[in-house]
Amino acid sequence: MRNKLISCSLALTLLMSSCATIVSGSKQNVKFSSNPSTATIFIDEVEVGKTPFEIKLARKSEHSVMIKLDGYQTYETKLTKKFNGWFVGNILIGGLIGLIIDPITGAMYNLSPDQVNAQMNKGTAFRNNGKDVYVAVALNIDPNWKKVGQLEKVMN
């Protein structure tokens, strides 16, 4: 009976030796949505899809996110690394291997936020008629700005 208990304890220790990698994995699902939808998503400057969208990203890196839609201001955010509590299992159970494996695989981190919901604000309008390009920009006016001039329409 004692040998069985020792064998089970040893097997459990080996199985849990890299807790975060086993429980969480080295990649994490991150969901993207926008209002309005069908905005283009760029992660680390690479186009990955259109909203709504879900992708598995490596936990060991922080990621820059841009969500773009014509006629709207670009939405930018960063997915940051946060400590994954499952990594503590290595210390509690004595998983020396896990103390090495989890940081290498990135499983000792969680990406935050795990859901990105971009509220797209009207910003720039873009139109191309074949040879000319027209861009209209709408600025959000800060009431603290000092007015220094006024544009006037000139009739030709």
DSSP file with accessible surface (Angstrom, degrees, kcal/mol):
  #  RESIDUE AA STRUCTURE BP1 BP2  ACC     N-H-->O    O-->H-N    N-H-->O    O-->H-N    TCO  KAPPA ALPHA  PHI   PSI    X-CA   Y-CA   Z-CA
    1    1 A M     >        0   0  195      0, 0.0     4,-2.1     0, 0.0     5,-0.2   0.000 360.0 360.0 360.0 -42.0    0.0    0.0    0.0
    2    2 A R  H  >  +     0   0  193      1,-0.2     4,-2.4     2,-0.2     5,-0.2   0.896 360.0  51.5 -64.7 -40.6    2.8    2.4    0.9
    3    3 A N  H  > S+     0   0  125      1,-0.2     4,-2.6     2,-0.2    -1,-0.2   0.877 108.7  51.8 -63.0 -38.0    4.6    1.7   -2.4
    4    4 A K  H  > S+     0   0  152      2,-0.2     4,-2.7     1,-0.2    -1,-0.2   0.914 109.7  49.0 -63.9 -42.7    1.3    2.4   -4.3
    5    5 A L  H  X S+     0   0  117     -4,-2.1     4,-2.5     2,-0.2    -2,-0.2   0.919 112.6  47.3 -64.3 -42.3    1.0    5.7   -2.5
    6    6 A I  H  X S+     0   0   86     -4,-2.4     4,-2.6     2,-0.2    -2,-0.2   0.924 112.7  49.8 -65.2 -42.8    4.6    6.7   -3.3
    7    7 A S  H  X S+     0   0   76     -4,-2.6     4,-2.6     2,-0.2    -2,-0.2   0.916 112.1  47.4 -62.9 -43.8    4.1    5.7   -6.9
    8    8 A C  H  X S+     0   0   82     -4,-2.7     4,-2.6     2,-0.2    -1,-0.2   0.909 112.6  49.5 -65.0 -40.9    0.9    7.7   -7.2
    9    9 A S  H  X S+     0   0   63     -4,-2.5     4,-2.4     2,-0.2    -2,-0.2   0.915 112.5  47.5 -63.7 -42.6    2.5   10.7   -5.6
   10   10 A L  H  X S+     0   0  105     -4,-2.6     4,-2.4     2,-0.2    -2,-0.2   0.926 112.5  48.9 -65.1 -43.5    5.5   10.5   -7.9
   11   11 A A  H  X S+     0   0   49     -4,-2.6     4,-2.6     2,-0.2    -2,-0.2   0.917 111.6  49.7 -62.9 -42.3    3.3   10.2  -11.0
   12   12 A L  H  X S+     0   0  101     -4,-2.6     4,-2.3     2,-0.2    -2,-0.2   0.920 110.0  51.3 -63.3 -41.5    1.2   13.2   -9.9
   13   13 A T  H  < S+     0   0   49     -4,-2.4    -2,-0.2     1,-0.2    -1,-0.2   0.924 112.2  46.0 -62.0 -43.6    4.4   15.2   -9.3
   14   14 A L  H >< S+     0   0  103     -4,-2.4     3,-1.0     1,-0.2    -1,-0.2   0.906 113.3  49.3 -66.8 -40.5    5.7   14.4  -12.8
   15   15 A L  H 3< S+     0   0  117     -4,-2.6     3,-0.4     1,-0.2    -2,-0.2   0.869 116.7  41.2 -67.2 -35.1    2.3   15.1  -14.4
   16   16 A M  T >< S+     0   0   47     -4,-2.3     3,-0.9    -5,-0.2    -1,-0.2   0.248  81.3 111.6 -95.9  14.7    1.9   18.4  -12.7
   17   17 A S  T <  S+     0   0   16     -3,-1.0    81,-1.4     1,-0.3    -1,-0.2   0.690  89.0  29.7 -69.0 -18.5    5.6   19.4  -13.2
   18   18 A S  T 3> S+     0   0   16     -3,-0.4     4,-2.3    -4,-0.2    -1,-0.3  -0.546  78.2 171.3-134.7  72.1    4.7   22.1  -15.7
   19   19 A C  H <> S+     0   0    1     -3,-0.9     4,-2.9     1,-0.2     5,-0.4   0.875  72.8  46.9 -51.4 -52.5    1.3   23.1  -14.4
   20   20 A A  H  >>S+     0   0    0     66,-0.3     4,-2.4     1,-0.2     5,-1.2   0.889 112.6  50.0 -64.8 -38.1    0.6   26.2  -16.5
   21   21 A T  H  >5S+     0   0   35     -3,-0.2     4,-0.6     3,-0.2    -1,-0.2   0.926 115.9  42.7 -65.8 -42.0    1.8   24.5  -19.8
   22   22 A I  H  <5S+     0   0   98     -4,-2.3    -2,-0.2     2,-0.1    -1,-0.2   0.943 124.1  34.5 -69.4 -47.0   -0.5   21.5  -19.1
   23   23 A V  H  <5S+     0   0   67     -4,-2.9    -3,-0.2    -5,-0.2    -2,-0.2   0.931 135.3  18.4 -77.1 -46.6   -3.6   23.5  -17.9
   24   24 A S  H  <5S-     0   0   28     -4,-2.4     3,-0.2    -5,-0.4    -3,-0.2   0.751  92.1-144.9-100.3 -31.2   -3.4   26.7  -20.1
   25   25 A G     << -     0   0   25     -5,-1.2    -3,-0.1    -4,-0.6    -1,-0.1  -0.085  34.2 -78.8  83.4 173.1   -1.1   25.8  -23.0
   26   26 A S  S    S+     0   0   53     -5,-0.1    33,-2.5    32,-0.1    34,-0.4   0.559 111.7  55.6 -89.6  -8.4    1.4   28.1  -24.7
   27   27 A K  E     -A   58   0A 114     31,-0.2     2,-0.4    -3,-0.2    31,-0.2  -0.910  66.8-155.7-124.8 155.4   -1.4   29.9  -26.8
   28   28 A Q  E     -A   57   0A  19     29,-2.5    29,-2.7    -2,-0.3     2,-0.3  -0.983  20.6-118.7-132.3 139.4   -4.5   31.7  -25.8
   29   29 A N  E     -A   56   0A  73     -2,-0.4     2,-0.4    27,-0.2    27,-0.2  -0.609  30.5-172.7 -74.0 131.5   -7.8   32.5  -27.6
   30   30 A V  E     -A   55   0A   0     25,-2.6    25,-2.2    -2,-0.3     2,-0.4  -0.998  10.0-148.6-127.4 131.7   -8.4   36.2  -28.0
   31   31 A K  E     -Ab  54 115A 100     83,-2.0    85,-3.0    -2,-0.4     2,-0.4  -0.819   9.3-164.5-103.7 142.3  -11.7   37.5  -29.5
   32   32 A F  E     +Ab  53 116A   4     21,-3.5    21,-2.5    -2,-0.4     2,-0.3  -0.977  14.8 160.9-126.3 135.7  -12.1   40.6  -31.5
   33   33 A S  E     - b   0 117A  43     83,-2.4    85,-2.8    -2,-0.4     2,-0.3  -0.948  12.2-168.1-144.2 163.1  -15.3   42.5  -32.3
   34   34 A S  E     - b   0 118A  15     -2,-0.3    85,-0.2    83,-0.2     4,-0.1  -0.986  26.5-106.9-149.7 158.3  -16.1   46.1  -33.5
   35   35 A N  E    S+ b   0 119A  95     83,-2.3    85,-1.8    -2,-0.3     2,-0.1  -0.956 115.6  29.8-127.4 109.1  -19.1   48.4  -33.9
   36   36 A P  S    S-     0   0   42      0, 0.0     3,-0.3     0, 0.0    -1,-0.2   0.590 106.6-137.0 -73.0 162.4  -19.6   48.6  -36.8
   37   37 A S  S    S+     0   0   61      1,-0.2     3,-0.1    -2,-0.1    -2,-0.1  -0.084  74.9  61.2 -81.5-176.9  -18.4   45.1  -37.7
   38   38 A T        +     0   0   84     13,-1.7     2,-0.2     1,-0.3    -1,-0.2   0.664  67.2 151.0  67.3  24.2  -16.2   44.0  -40.7
   39   39 A A        -     0   0    0     -3,-0.3    12,-2.3    30,-0.1     2,-0.4  -0.551  51.2-109.0 -78.4 149.1  -13.3   46.1  -39.6
   40   40 A T  E     -CD  50  68B  23     28,-2.9    28,-2.7    10,-0.2     2,-0.5  -0.655  28.8-146.3 -84.4 133.0   -9.8   44.8  -40.5
   41   41 A I  E     -CD  49  67B   0      8,-3.3     7,-2.7    -2,-0.4     8,-1.0  -0.856  12.6-171.3-104.1 130.4   -7.7   43.5  -37.6
   42   42 A F  E     -CD  47  66B  41     24,-3.2    24,-2.5    -2,-0.5     2,-0.5  -0.986   1.3-169.7-119.0 126.1   -3.9   43.9  -37.7
   43   43 A I  E >  S-CD  46  65B   8      3,-2.7     3,-1.4    -2,-0.5    22,-0.2  -0.979  80.0 -12.0-117.2 122.3   -1.8   42.1  -35.0
   44   44 A D  T 3  S-     0   0   72     20,-3.0    -1,-0.2    -2,-0.5    21,-0.1   0.912 131.0 -56.1  52.4  43.7    1.8   43.1  -34.8
   45   45 A E  T 3  S+     0   0  174     19,-0.3     2,-0.5     1,-0.2    -1,-0.3   0.594 115.2 115.9  67.0  16.9    1.4   44.9  -38.2
   46   46 A V  E <   -C   43   0B  90     -3,-1.4    -3,-2.7     0, 0.0     2,-0.3  -0.963  69.3-123.1-117.1 127.6    0.1   41.7  -39.9
   47   47 A E  E     +C   42   0B 116     -2,-0.5    -5,-0.2    -5,-0.2     3,-0.1  -0.530  36.5 167.8 -68.7 126.6   -3.5   41.6  -41.2
   48   48 A V  E     -     0   0B  44     -7,-2.7     2,-0.3     1,-0.4    -1,-0.2   0.601  50.8 -61.6-117.2 -18.2   -5.2   38.6  -39.6
   49   49 A G  E     -C   41   0B  16     -8,-1.0    -8,-3.3     4,-0.1    -1,-0.4  -0.989  51.9 -73.7 163.6-169.6   -8.9   39.0  -40.4
   50   50 A K  E     -C   40   0B 104     -2,-0.3   -10,-0.2   -10,-0.2   -18,-0.1  -0.932  63.5 -61.1-123.8 147.7  -12.1   41.0  -40.1
   51   51 A T  S    S+     0   0    4    -12,-2.3   -13,-1.7    -2,-0.3   -18,-0.2  -0.391 112.6  48.7 -71.0 147.1  -14.3   41.5  -37.0
   52   52 A P  S    S+     0   0  100      0, 0.0     2,-0.3     0, 0.0   -19,-0.2   0.609  88.5 142.9 -73.0 147.9  -15.9   39.5  -35.5
   53   53 A F  E     -A   32   0A  61    -21,-2.5   -21,-3.5    -2,-0.1     2,-0.4  -0.994  35.9-158.3-155.5 149.2  -12.8   37.2  -35.2
   54   54 A E  E     +A   31   0A  93     -2,-0.3     2,-0.3   -23,-0.2   -23,-0.2  -0.998  18.0 171.8-134.9 137.9  -11.1   34.8  -32.8
   55   55 A I  E     -A   30   0A  40    -25,-2.2   -25,-2.6    -2,-0.4     2,-0.5  -0.989  32.8-121.0-145.5 150.1   -7.4   33.8  -33.0
   56   56 A K  E     -A   29   0A 129     -2,-0.3     2,-0.3   -27,-0.2   -27,-0.2  -0.850  35.4-171.2 -92.5 125.9   -4.9   31.9  -30.9
   57   57 A L  E     -A   28   0A  16    -29,-2.7   -29,-2.5    -2,-0.5     2,-0.1  -0.905  30.3 -98.8-120.4 148.0   -1.9   34.0  -29.9
   58   58 A A  E >   -A   27   0A  31     -2,-0.3     3,-0.7   -31,-0.2   -31,-0.2  -0.401  24.7-149.6 -63.1 131.9    1.4   33.1  -28.2
   59   59 A R  T 3  S+     0   0   19    -33,-2.5    47,-0.2    46,-0.3    -1,-0.1   0.711  88.0  70.0 -74.6 -22.7    1.3   33.9  -24.5
   60   60 A K  T 3  S+     0   0  112    -34,-0.4     2,-0.3    45,-0.4    -1,-0.2   0.582  96.5  57.6 -78.2  -7.0    5.0   34.7  -24.3
   61   61 A S  S <  S-     0   0   53     -3,-0.7     2,-0.2    19,-0.1    -4,-0.0  -0.930  76.8-127.5-123.4 148.0    4.8   37.9  -26.3
   62   62 A E        -     0   0   84     -2,-0.3     2,-0.4    19,-0.1    18,-0.2  -0.626  32.3-146.3 -83.3 150.8    2.9   41.1  -26.0
   63   63 A H  E     - E   0  79B  12     16,-1.9    16,-3.3    -2,-0.2     2,-0.4  -0.975   8.3-139.9-127.9 137.0    1.0   42.0  -29.1
   64   64 A S  E     - E   0  78B  58     -2,-0.4   -20,-3.0    14,-0.2     2,-0.4  -0.796  24.0-161.7 -90.5 134.4    0.1   45.4  -30.8
   65   65 A V  E     +DE  43  77B   1     12,-2.9    12,-2.2    -2,-0.4     2,-0.4  -0.961  13.4 179.4-123.0 132.4   -3.4   45.5  -32.2
   66   66 A M  E     -DE  42  76B  46    -24,-2.5   -24,-3.2    -2,-0.4     2,-0.5  -0.999   7.7-166.1-127.5 134.7   -4.9   47.9  -34.8
   67   67 A I  E     -DE  41  75B   0      8,-2.8     8,-2.6    -2,-0.4     2,-0.4  -0.989  15.1-173.9-122.0 121.7   -8.5   47.7  -36.0
   68   68 A K  E     +D   40   0B  84    -28,-2.7   -28,-2.9    -2,-0.5     2,-0.3  -0.922  15.8 168.8-122.8 144.1   -9.2   49.8  -39.1
   69   69 A L    >   -     0   0   39      3,-0.4     3,-2.0    -2,-0.4   -30,-0.1  -0.959  43.4-103.0-150.3 129.0  -12.3   50.6  -41.1
   70   70 A D  T 3  S+     0   0  137     -2,-0.3    55,-0.1     1,-0.3     3,-0.1  -0.280 108.3  22.1 -54.0 134.0  -12.6   53.2  -43.8
   71   71 A G  T 3  S+     0   0   19     53,-0.3    52,-1.7     1,-0.3     2,-0.3   0.411 111.1  89.6  89.2  -0.8  -14.3   56.4  -42.6
   72   72 A Y  B <  S-F  122   0C  53     -3,-2.0    -3,-0.4    50,-0.3    -1,-0.3  -0.920  83.7 -99.5-128.9 154.0  -13.4   55.7  -38.9
   73   73 A Q        -     0   0   68     48,-3.4    48,-0.4    -2,-0.3     2,-0.2  -0.438  48.9-102.1 -68.1 143.2  -10.6   56.5  -36.6
   74   74 A T        -     0   0   63     -2,-0.1     2,-0.5    -6,-0.1    -6,-0.2  -0.472  31.2-140.2 -68.1 133.3   -8.1   53.6  -36.2
   75   75 A Y  E     -E   67   0B  75     -8,-2.6    -8,-2.8    -2,-0.2     2,-0.4  -0.852  23.9-175.2 -96.2 127.6   -8.6   51.7  -32.9
   76   76 A E  E     +E   66   0B 137     -2,-0.5     2,-0.3   -10,-0.2   -10,-0.2  -0.976  12.7 149.2-127.8 141.1   -5.3   50.7  -31.3
   77   77 A T  E     -E   65   0B  45    -12,-2.2   -12,-2.9    -2,-0.4     2,-0.4  -0.938  33.2-124.4-154.2 174.8   -4.5   48.7  -28.2
   78   78 A K  E     -E   64   0B  98     -2,-0.3     2,-0.7   -14,-0.2   -14,-0.2  -0.990  11.0-140.3-130.1 134.8   -1.9   46.4  -26.7
   79   79 A L  E     -E   63   0B   0    -16,-3.3   -16,-1.9    -2,-0.4     2,-0.2  -0.874  32.2-163.0 -91.0 119.6   -2.4   42.8  -25.4
   80   80 A T  E     -G  112   0D  37     32,-2.7    32,-2.4    -2,-0.7     2,-0.4  -0.683  19.3-108.9-106.9 159.8   -0.1   42.6  -22.4
   81   81 A K  E     -G  111   0D  71     -2,-0.2     2,-0.3    30,-0.2    30,-0.2  -0.723  34.1-176.7 -88.3 130.7    1.3   39.7  -20.4
   82   82 A K  E     -G  110   0D 110     28,-2.8    28,-2.9    -2,-0.4     2,-0.1  -0.926  37.6 -89.7-122.2 153.0   -0.2   39.0  -16.9
   83   83 A F  E     -G  109   0D 114     -2,-0.3     2,-0.6    26,-0.2    26,-0.3  -0.343  35.0-137.3 -65.1 134.5    1.0   36.4  -14.5
   84   84 A N    >   -     0   0    6     24,-3.0     3,-2.0     1,-0.1     4,-0.3  -0.842   5.2-146.6 -95.1 118.9   -0.8   33.0  -14.8
   85   85 A G  G >  S+     0   0   50     -2,-0.6     3,-1.4     1,-0.3     4,-0.4   0.727  91.6  73.4 -59.5 -23.8   -1.7   31.6  -11.4
   86   86 A W  G >  S+     0   0  127      1,-0.3     3,-1.2     2,-0.2     4,-0.4   0.769  81.6  72.5 -64.4 -20.4   -1.3   28.0  -12.5
   87   87 A F  G X> S+     0   0   23     -3,-2.0     3,-1.5     1,-0.3     4,-0.6   0.847  84.9  66.4 -62.9 -29.2    2.5   28.6  -12.5
   88   88 A V  H X> S+     0   0   56     -3,-1.4     4,-2.3    -4,-0.3     3,-0.9   0.804  84.2  74.1 -63.5 -26.7    2.3   28.6   -8.7
   89   89 A G  H <> S+     0   0   13     -3,-1.2     4,-2.4    -4,-0.4     6,-0.3   0.832  88.7  59.9 -56.2 -31.1    1.4   24.9   -8.9
   90   90 A N  H <>>S+     0   0    1     -3,-1.5     5,-2.2    -4,-0.4     4,-1.0   0.889 108.3  43.2 -64.1 -37.7    5.1   24.2   -9.8
   91   91 A I  H <<5S+     0   0  109     -3,-0.9    -2,-0.2    -4,-0.6    -1,-0.2   0.926 115.7  47.4 -74.1 -44.3    6.2   25.7   -6.5
   92   92 A L  H  <5S+     0   0  141     -4,-2.3    -2,-0.2     1,-0.2    -3,-0.2   0.879 122.0  34.3 -65.8 -39.5    3.5   24.0   -4.4
   93   93 A I  H  <5S-     0   0   60     -4,-2.4    -1,-0.2    -5,-0.2    -2,-0.2   0.615 111.5-114.9 -93.5 -12.0    4.0   20.5   -6.0
   94   94 A G  T  <5 +     0   0   51     -4,-1.0     2,-1.8    -5,-0.3    -3,-0.2   0.828  49.8 168.4  84.0  31.3    7.8   20.9   -6.5
   95   95 A G     >< +     0   0    2     -5,-2.2     4,-1.4    -6,-0.3    -1,-0.2  -0.569   5.5 171.5 -81.7  82.6    7.7   20.8  -10.3
   96   96 A L  H  > S+     0   0  126     -2,-1.8     4,-0.7     1,-0.2     3,-0.3   0.891  78.6  54.8 -59.5 -37.5   11.3   21.8  -11.0
   97   97 A I  H >> S+     0   0   93      1,-0.2     4,-3.1    -3,-0.2     3,-1.2   0.915 105.1  53.8 -62.5 -41.0   10.8   21.0  -14.7
   98   98 A G  H 3> S+     0   0    0    -81,-1.4     4,-2.0     1,-0.3    -1,-0.2   0.815  97.8  63.1 -65.0 -30.9    7.7   23.3  -14.8
   99   99 A L  H 3< S+     0   0   67     -4,-1.4    -1,-0.3    -3,-0.3    -2,-0.2   0.758 115.8  32.9 -65.0 -21.3    9.7   26.2  -13.4
  100  100 A I  H <X S+     0   0  100     -3,-1.2     4,-1.4    -4,-0.7    -2,-0.2   0.839 120.7  47.2 -96.8 -46.4   11.8   25.9  -16.5
  101  101 A I  H  X S+     0   0   60     -4,-3.1     4,-2.7     1,-0.2     5,-0.3   0.917 105.5  56.9 -66.6 -47.1    9.2   24.8  -19.1
  102  102 A D  H  X>S+     0   0    0     -4,-2.0     4,-1.3     1,-0.2     6,-1.2   0.906 108.8  45.1 -58.8 -44.3    6.4   27.3  -18.3
  103  103 A P  H  45S+     0   0   51      0, 0.0    -1,-0.2     0, 0.0    -2,-0.2   0.902 113.6  51.3 -66.1 -34.4    8.6   30.4  -18.8
  104  104 A I  H  <5S+     0   0  112     -4,-1.4    -2,-0.2     1,-0.2    -3,-0.1   0.929 115.6  39.9 -67.1 -43.6   10.0   29.0  -22.1
  105  105 A T  H  <5S-     0   0   38     -4,-2.7   -45,-0.4     1,-0.1   -46,-0.3   0.660 108.7-123.5 -79.3 -16.4    6.6   28.2  -23.5
  106  106 A G  T ><5S+     0   0    0     -4,-1.3     3,-1.8    -5,-0.3    -4,-0.1   0.462  74.1 128.6  86.7   1.8    5.1   31.4  -22.2
  107  107 A A  T 3 < +     0   0    0     -5,-0.8   -21,-0.1    -6,-0.3   -20,-0.1   0.663  56.7  74.9 -67.6 -13.2    2.4   29.4  -20.3
  108  108 A M  T 3  S+     0   0   27     -6,-1.2   -24,-3.0   -22,-0.1     2,-0.3   0.502  95.2  65.3 -76.6   1.7    3.3   31.3  -17.1
  109  109 A Y  E <   -G   83   0D  63     -3,-1.8     2,-0.4   -26,-0.3   -26,-0.2  -0.864  64.3-155.0-121.6 155.6    1.4   34.3  -18.7
  110  110 A N  E     -G   82   0D  54    -28,-2.9   -28,-2.8    -2,-0.3     2,-0.3  -0.967  27.2-121.3-119.0 143.0   -2.1   35.2  -19.7
  111  111 A L  E     -G   81   0D   5     -2,-0.4   -30,-0.2   -30,-0.2   -49,-0.1  -0.677  34.0-122.6 -83.4 138.5   -2.8   37.8  -22.4
  112  112 A S  E    S+G   80   0D  48    -32,-2.4   -32,-2.7    -2,-0.3     2,-0.1  -0.999  87.4  27.3-133.6 131.4   -4.9   40.7  -21.2
  113  113 A P        -     0   0   49      0, 0.0    -1,-0.1     0, 0.0     3,-0.1   0.627  65.7-171.0 -78.2 161.4   -7.5   41.6  -22.4
  114  114 A D  S    S+     0   0   91      1,-0.2   -83,-2.0    -2,-0.1     2,-0.4   0.458  77.9  46.2 -96.5  -1.6   -8.7   38.3  -23.8
  115  115 A Q  E     -b   31   0A 126    -85,-0.2     2,-0.5     2,-0.0   -83,-0.2  -0.987  68.1-165.6-138.6 129.3  -11.6   40.1  -25.6
  116  116 A V  E     -b   32   0A   5    -85,-3.0   -83,-2.4    -2,-0.4     2,-0.6  -0.973   5.1-177.4-117.2 122.1  -11.2   43.3  -27.6
  117  117 A N  E     -b   33   0A  89     -2,-0.5     2,-0.6   -85,-0.2   -83,-0.2  -0.931  13.1-157.9-120.0 104.0  -14.4   45.3  -28.5
  118  118 A A  E     -b   34   0A   0    -85,-2.8   -83,-2.3    -2,-0.6     2,-0.9  -0.727   6.9-157.5 -88.3 120.4  -13.5   48.3  -30.7
  119  119 A Q  E     -b   35   0A  98     -2,-0.6     2,-0.3   -85,-0.2   -85,-0.0  -0.867  23.2-143.8 -93.0 103.2  -16.1   51.1  -30.7
  120  120 A M        -     0   0   15    -85,-1.8     2,-0.4    -2,-0.9   -46,-0.1  -0.551  10.8-152.6 -76.6 129.1  -15.2   52.8  -34.0
  121  121 A N        -     0   0   96    -48,-0.4   -48,-3.4    -2,-0.3    -1,-0.0  -0.845  26.4-103.5-102.1 139.3  -15.5   56.6  -34.0
  122  122 A K  B     +F   72   0C 145     -2,-0.4   -50,-0.3   -50,-0.2     3,-0.1  -0.300  63.3 136.2 -56.1 136.8  -16.2   58.6  -37.2
  123  123 A G        +     0   0    9    -52,-1.7    15,-2.1     1,-0.3     2,-0.4   0.306  52.3  18.7-147.4 -72.8  -12.9   60.2  -38.2
  124  124 A T  E     -H  137   0E  54     13,-0.2     2,-0.4    11,-0.0    -1,-0.3  -0.914  52.6-154.7-120.1 140.8  -11.7   60.2  -41.8
  125  125 A A  E     -H  136   0E  53     11,-2.7    11,-2.5    -2,-0.4     2,-0.4  -0.924  13.5-166.4-111.4 139.3  -13.6   59.7  -45.0
  126  126 A F  E     +H  135   0E 117     -2,-0.4     2,-0.4     9,-0.2     9,-0.2  -0.983  10.2 172.0-130.3 133.3  -11.8   58.5  -48.1
  127  127 A R  E     -H  134   0E 151      7,-2.4     7,-3.1    -2,-0.4     2,-0.4  -0.999  11.5-167.9-143.0 140.9  -12.9   58.5  -51.7
  128  128 A N  E     -H  133   0E  91     -2,-0.4     5,-0.2     5,-0.2    -2,-0.0  -0.984   6.1-173.6-131.0 120.7  -11.1   57.7  -54.9
  129  129 A N        -     0   0   83      3,-1.8     2,-0.2    -2,-0.4     4,-0.1   0.198  63.3 -85.0 -99.9  16.7  -12.7   58.6  -58.3
  130  130 A G  S    S+     0   0   70      2,-0.4     3,-0.1     1,-0.1    -2,-0.0  -0.370 118.5  21.2 116.6 -55.8  -10.1   56.9  -60.4
  131  131 A K  S    S+     0   0  178     -2,-0.2     2,-0.3     1,-0.1    -1,-0.1   0.663 117.1  57.6-117.7 -26.0   -7.4   59.5  -60.8
  132  132 A D        -     0   0   68      2,-0.0    -3,-1.8     0, 0.0     2,-0.5  -0.814  65.7-148.6-107.6 149.7   -8.0   61.9  -57.8
  133  133 A V  E     -H  128   0E  85     -2,-0.3     2,-0.5    -5,-0.2    -5,-0.2  -0.964   9.9-164.1-116.8 130.3   -8.0   61.0  -54.1
  134  134 A Y  E     -H  127   0E 103     -7,-3.1    -7,-2.4    -2,-0.5     2,-0.4  -0.962   6.7-177.1-115.9 128.3  -10.3   63.0  -51.7
  135  135 A V  E     -H  126   0E  88     -2,-0.5     2,-0.5    -9,-0.2    -9,-0.2  -0.991   5.3-168.7-125.8 127.7   -9.7   62.8  -48.0
  136  136 A A  E     -H  125   0E  59    -11,-2.5   -11,-2.7    -2,-0.4     2,-0.5  -0.963   7.2-162.5-114.7 132.3  -12.0   64.5  -45.4
  137  137 A V  E     -H  124   0E  96     -2,-0.5     2,-0.5   -13,-0.2   -13,-0.2  -0.957   5.0-161.8-118.3 130.2  -10.9   64.7  -41.8
  138  138 A A        -     0   0   60    -15,-2.1     2,-0.3    -2,-0.5    -2,-0.0  -0.958  12.8-157.3-110.7 122.1  -13.1   65.5  -38.9
  139  139 A L        -     0   0  126     -2,-0.5     2,-0.6   -15,-0.0   -16,-0.0  -0.770  19.9-122.1 -98.1 144.2  -11.4   66.6  -35.7
  140  140 A N        -     0   0  117     -2,-0.3     2,-0.4     1,-0.0   -17,-0.0  -0.760  35.3-132.9 -80.8 120.6  -12.8   66.4  -32.3
  141  141 A I        -     0   0  142     -2,-0.6    -1,-0.0     2,-0.0     3,-0.0  -0.623   9.2-147.3 -83.5 128.0  -12.8   70.0  -31.0
  142  142 A D    >   -     0   0   63     -2,-0.4     3,-2.2     1,-0.1    -1,-0.0  -0.827   9.4-143.4 -90.9 122.4  -11.4   70.6  -27.6
  143  143 A P  T 3  S+     0   0  119      0, 0.0    -1,-0.1     0, 0.0    -2,-0.0   0.711  98.1  64.0 -62.9 -15.1  -13.2   73.5  -26.0
  144  144 A N  T 3  S+     0   0  145      2,-0.1     2,-0.1    -3,-0.0    -3,-0.0   0.550  78.8 108.4 -83.5  -9.5  -10.0   74.6  -24.3
  145  145 A W  S <  S-     0   0  154     -3,-2.2     2,-0.5     1,-0.1    -4,-0.0  -0.437  71.9-124.6 -68.9 146.5   -8.3   75.3  -27.7
  146  146 A K        -     0   0  186     -2,-0.1     2,-0.4     1,-0.0    -2,-0.1  -0.780  21.1-126.2 -92.4 128.7   -7.7   78.9  -28.6
  147  147 A K        +     0   0  152     -2,-0.5     3,-0.1     1,-0.1    -1,-0.0  -0.612  34.2 169.8 -76.1 124.6   -9.3   80.0  -31.9
  148  148 A V        -     0   0  137     -2,-0.4     2,-0.3     1,-0.3    -1,-0.1   0.464  59.4 -12.8-114.9  -6.0   -6.5   81.6  -34.1
  149  149 A G        -     0   0   53      2,-0.0     2,-0.4     0, 0.0    -1,-0.3  -0.986  54.0-126.6-178.2 173.6   -8.3   81.9  -37.4
  150  150 A Q        -     0   0  134     -2,-0.3     2,-0.3    -3,-0.1    -3,-0.0  -0.996  21.5-129.6-141.4 133.3  -11.3   80.9  -39.6
  151  151 A L        -     0   0  164     -2,-0.4     2,-0.4     1,-0.0    -2,-0.0  -0.615  24.6-160.0 -79.8 142.4  -11.3   79.4  -43.1
  152  152 A E        -     0   0  165     -2,-0.3     2,-0.4     0, 0.0    -2,-0.0  -0.948  21.6-112.8-124.0 146.7  -13.5   81.2  -45.6
  153  153 A K        -     0   0  184     -2,-0.4     2,-0.5     1,-0.0     0, 0.0  -0.599  29.4-151.1 -77.0 129.1  -14.9   79.8  -48.9
  154  154 A V        -     0   0  116     -2,-0.4     2,-0.5     2,-0.0    -1,-0.0  -0.900   5.4-144.7-105.7 127.5  -13.3   81.6  -51.9
  155  155 A M              0   0  152     -2,-0.5    -2,-0.0     1,-0.0     0, 0.0  -0.772 360.0 360.0 -93.1 127.6  -15.5   81.8  -55.0
  156  156 A N              0   0  198     -2,-0.5    -1,-0.0     0, 0.0    -2,-0.0  -0.739 360.0 360.0 -98.2 360.0  -13.6   81.5  -58.3
